[in-house]
Amino acid sequence: MNRRLGARLARLEEAAPKPADTPMCAHHRDACAMGAEPLSDLYVLIVEARQRAGLPVPPLDEHRPMTPAERAQDAAEFAELLAETQARVAAEEVALKAGVPWT
């Protein structure tokens, strides 16, 4: 498996929501630990860049636990993204084994 794709897939699988997890922030997912931890500098930079680009961004100073419906929607969206990534990785593996140059 391509190292870059494999690493991305591993990060997605690691971040997958689990039903027994502690409450997750509706604005920042698990990046803030419900306000118990400061947001990483990288996260703040990305939010500020998106804001400058006119894209919708979460508030940096608000924390609200996800409702069960939001949690279920988040899990469904995550599962969909994970499945897409797994399919893409599998397709890349097949192409690499067939000798197609990786782009």
QUIHU-V721013 format. One record per backbone hydrogen bond with DSSP energy under -0.5 kcal/mol. NH is the residue of the N-H (numbers start at 1). CO is the residue of the C=O. Records with the same first field share a line. If there is no record, write none. Layout:
# QUIHU-V721013
NH->CO / CO
This chain:
# QUIHU-V721013
6->2
7->3
8->4
9->5
10->6
11->7
12->8
13->9
14->10
15->11
16->12 / 13
21->18
25->29
26->64
29->25
31->28
36->33
37->32
44->40
45->41
46->42
47->43
48->44
49->45
50->46
51->47
52->48
53->49
54->51
55->50
66->24
71->67
72->68
73->69
74->70
75->71
76->72
77->73
78->74
79->75
80->76
81->77
82->78
83->79
84->80
85->81
86->82
87->83
88->84
89->85
90->86
91->87
92->88
93->89
94->90
95->91
96->92
97->93
98->94
99->96
100->95
